[in-house]
């Protein structure tokens, strides 16, 4: 997922660490992915200590990865390295401007060639010693663009792509003082988990309880995607025929770089 090669002072070394970003310029609220990797040509034996970056200004979601580090071969500046992925994180910038991701620091034990000696058969073979090595990646900079000013009234911070909204009630014919359930579901790819409220104009004779919120979100290298459901318990207190008007939901679409507004059907 590397979009660019950051300059780090020790990339000519036989072992180094790096923070890779799939994007370096995003809009406020737009997700990007950071992965932390170690690049090795010496013979990494074990990790002894580490300090992950500070993602100040970002809301973060870790991507689950296997417990064991799986090494892959990778060419960097004409040299082949064994690379190990240490951590993957989805980042959501919470403010515009130039945000700095602090360096990743790693302490490990590697093997270093110490010389040669004769083996049992009289042949010369290489000898190695274990050494403790401390490494530090470069900091990374992310340019965060502010969202356009022409925000729709129903915009509450959602940023992403392929959003949709639906609304259903569990029944539409009841007696007074019985309850009904309204479910409003928002789906898409982006900062869905950060959507904390939607506006529904209920009839004023309905008693409305705070919604139960359910997140069904998957975090992967494709980013954060899934759905968020708001479940309202409603009790009409008077007889009659009522309408829950259409519910509007707006988001900033990172593909068209514009706001889009979606509406549900009204519910009688």
N, C-alpha and C positions, 0 to 999 in steps of 0.2 A: 504493500500500500504506500510505498515511498513515492512522493510526488517531486521531491527535490533532494539534493544531497547537501546537508548542512556542512559548514566548514568547522572541523574540530582539530585541535592542535595535535592530537596523537593518532590521527588516522593512518600515518605511515608506520605506526607501531605494529608489532605482531599480535597485540591484543588491545582492544579498545571497546568502549560502549557508546551507544548513540540513541537519541530520541528521534524517531521517524514520524512525520506527520503526513497524512494524505492530502491535506490542504494547508496553505499558509495564509490565505485570505478568505474570510467568511463574513456573513452577516450576523448581527447580534441574534443569538438563539439558534443559529444553524449548527448542526453537529459536525464534528470532525473527529478523526481517530488518531490516537497517539500509540505507537508501540515502542517498547524499550528492548533493545537487542544488544547482545555481546558478540563481538567478532574476534575469533581466536585462530592464531597460527602457531601458538607456543605449546599448547597442551593443557587446557584448563582442567584442573582436578576437582575443585570444589569452591563454592561461594561461602565466604565467612561473614560478610556484613554488607549491608547496602542501605542507601537512603533514596527513597523515591522522590520525584520532583514535587514541588509545590504548585498546584494548579489554581493559584489565586485568580479570582475573576471568572472561574469556570464552575459549572455544576457538572459532576462527573458520574459515569456509570462504568464499572469494570466489566470487561468481557471475560467470561469464564474460559480458562485454558487448562490443559492437562497438568497434573502435579509435577510430572517429570519434564525436564527441558529436552526437547527434541532438536537435535542438531541438523542443520541443513548447510549445503555448500553454496557459497555466494561469492561472486567476483566483485571486488571493490578496487577501483583504480588499477586494474590489471593483476591483482593478487587474489588468490583463492583463500577464502576463510571458511572455517566452520562457525556458523552463526546459531545462536540460541535465543529464542524469544522469551523474555522475562515477564513482560506484562503488557496487556492491551487495555486501553481505556477510551471510552467515548467522552468527548468534551463538548459542553454547551456553553459558549461565552455569554455571560450575563450582563456585560456592558460593552460599549463600543470603545475603540481606541487601540493602542498597541499593547497587547497582553504578553507578558514574559513568562515562559515555563522555565523554572529553575533547573539547573543541571541534575542529572542522575549520578549518584556516587556508588561505586562498587569496590569491595575489597575481596580478593580471592587468592587461591593458591594455584600456582602454575608450575609446570616443569621447565627447567632451563638446562640446556646442555652445559656440562661442566668439564668435559674433556673426553679422553679415551683410556681404556685399560684392556689388558689381555684377559680373555675369558679362559675357561678350562681347556679349550683346544688350542690356545695360543694365538687366537685371532684378536685383533683390536676391535673393540665395540665402544659405542658412545656411552657415556655415563651422564646421569641427570641429577639435579638437586631440586628440591621443592623450594620455591620462594614465595613470599607474600607480596602481592601487588595491589596497589590502590589506583583506581581509575576514576575519571570524572568526565562526563559528556559535556558538550557545549550547551548553553542555554538555547532555547528556541523562542522565536518571536512570532506571534500571530496577529495579523492585521484584522481588526473587527470593524466592519462597516456598520453605521447606524441604519436602522430601518427607516424607510421613507416616512415622511410626515403625514401623508394622507391616509391615516389609519381609519378603517371603518369603525362604526360604533360598536359592532359585535366582535371586534378584535381584542383578544385578551392575552396575546403573547405567543400564540402557536406559530411555529416556523418549521417548514418541511416541505413534503411533496405527497401527492396522491391521497389527500385527506378526503374523508366522507363523513356524513352524519346521518343518523336514522333515529326515529322516535316511535315507540309503540306503547300501547296500554294493554294490560292483561285482559280487560273486559270493558265493554262500552255501554252496558245496561245494568244498573244497580239500584238499590233502594237507598234512600237518604241515610246518612251516617254509616253506611258500609264503606269499605276502603277499596281503592284501585291502586295499581302500581304503574307508574310511567318509567320507562327505561329509555334513556338517551345515550346513544353509543357513538363515539368519535373514533375513527380509525385512520391510520396513515403511517408515514415514516417521518420521524423528527422528534421534537421535544414534547411528545404526547404526555409523558408523566408529569410535566410541569404545568399542564392545564389544570387549574384548580377550581374553576367555576364556569358556569354557563348561565345565560339569562333566559328564564322561562316566565312568561306572563300568564300566571294561573288566574282563573276566575276568582273574584274576591270572596266568594262564598265557600271556597275550598280551604280546608285546613291542610297545610303543607308541612311535612317534616323534613329535616335536613337530609340530603341525599346520602345513600350508601354508595361509596365509590369503589369500583373494582378495576384494577389495572391488569391487563393481559399483554405484556410487553416482552419482546425478545431482543436481547442485545447481542450483536454479532459483528463481524467485519463489514457487513452491509449497513451497519448503523443500528439505531434504535427504531423498532417498528412494532406495531400491534394496535391495541385498542384500549380505550378508557370508557367505562360505563357509569353513568349517574342514574341511580335507582331511587325514585321519589315515591313515598307513600302519601296518598292523597285521600282526604275524606270530604266529600261534598256534604254540606250541612243543610241544603235546601233542595226541594224538588225542582225539576226543570231540565231543559236541554242546554248543555254548555259546550263551549269550544275552547280547546287549548290551541292558541294560534301557532302558526309556523315558528319554529325556533331557528334563529340565525346564528351561524358560526363562521367567523372569518379567520383566515390564516395567511401568512406571508409565504408565497410559493417560491422556492429557491430556483426552480427551473425557469419560470417566466420573469422572475424578479419583480413580482407585483402581488398585491393583495387579491385574494379570492374569497367570495362569500358564498356559503352553502346554506340552503334552507330545507327544513323538514316539511312534510305535509301537515296541515292543520288536523287536529284530532277532535272528533265530536263525541 
